[in-house]
Amino acid sequence: MTNPKDTIHDLRAILFDVFGTVVDWRSSVAREVTAAAARYDLSVDAEALADRWRALYQPAMSRVRAGNTPFVVLDVLHRQNLDQVLEEFSLGSLSESEKEALNHAWHRLDPWPDSVAGLERLKQHYMIGTLSNGNIALIANMAKYARLPWDVILGAEIARAYKPQPQAYLGSAAALSLQPQQCMLVAAHNSDLKAALDCGFRTAFVERPFEHGPGQSTDLVASGHYDFIASDFVDLATQLKC
Amino acid sequence: MTNPKDTIHDLRAILFDVFGTVVDWRSSVAREVTAAAARYDLSVDAEALADRWRALYQPAMSRVRAGNTPFVVLDVLHRQNLDQVLEEFSLGSLSESEKEALNHAWHRLDPWPDSVAGLERLKQHYMIGTLSNGNIALIANMAKYARLPWDVILGAEIARAYKPQPQAYLGSAAALSLQPQQCMLVAAHNSDLKAALDCGFRTAFVERPFEHGPGQSTDLVASGHYDFIASDFVDLATQLKC
């Protein structure tokens, strides 16, 4: 069994998955979809649209990971997926500026209630940053909107690779001139944590049982040997004695 | 004559040169040089060593800019230059770990007295970030040390180009998904500001008459047509109505 005092020896940076772990993308995107549709006197199942838009996220990145398309930032992939989803949901008549504004809904996601308070505590003792597939503009705008106090923005755009590719984790640690074991990934997703673990990162699972709405069936529990398992960011800060 | 209200129309991000503009590198580096030499019972003209180390900065970057060496981060160039300077100042006997620690003096530079207060005000109204030749680890560690409240770290490592190459400015704006005219560079150096101006950035000159010590003879006054000329960051915040 891991002793927490050993676990955190020489830990320098705590890096966070963002979508679902720090922010509630589903409710936030659905809210903006509802508002956009209302401006056109259209009704829409906004949660279903948000789910469908998110479902196209991994396939789009897979094409980049496979080398079938050159690296492009997530805003570009989100927009390609949005165009498809709007057609599927009979919202293709939205104006170009309305579509572009809706694509930026991902820049205005609400944090989970504990996120800011937990991050503020962790920031007092560690470098805190993002290790997200979101691009720099998206993450920076979201931080201003949601008051997320990041010290540094890392992840896909810095590493030119999408998680769970090893380069996304290793390139982020390298940008801080740190060894992987000096970094910890915090995520609500087992697949992300397992990939980070394979790269030598420390890991912390945080429960986000409503990321996918009330009927969520995935990632309800930690399924790997992580250094920490926490109910939220405030609990994680307490476990880390911050 | 430029009307400030027109000048700041659609201004979104204020990006800062760092060495000399935000932080006092000369005094801070000299302090660490003095301490390192004292541990070896050696005396040294620490300001002269700091000046010499800094004097090798542009030539080292010039080799990268010219394509004679592939892009490497500033920590690497600083270390190459340090090894040369320590020999010149008869400090080559310092241990490897002492040299590495001294190289990281650039991660622990003190801010000018107005820097944090001015940045805090500007941050309330604009995205604030770095557009420095310093690498991400250097700038992030310095921000923790000096409590500089950056929203985003941009510059050479993001753009894979050293200022004053246009790509350093244009790549930083692009990482925020902004047009150059939506960004303003703040610097105490006319050459940096002129390069940013040529890229379409807004510009602000801030006076730092003691960056190079009491006998400074360069960059004492603004020599270009900049949008703002300020005595310090607090003055800049006031001019920008922050």
Interface residues (C-beta under 8 A of the other chain):
Chain A: D75 M127 G129 N135 I136 A137 A140 N141 A143 K144 D151 V152 I153 L154 E157 I158 A175 L176 S177 L178
Chain B: D75 M127 G129 N135 I136 A137 A140 N141 A143 K144 D151 V152 I153 L154 E157 I158 A175 L176 S177 L178
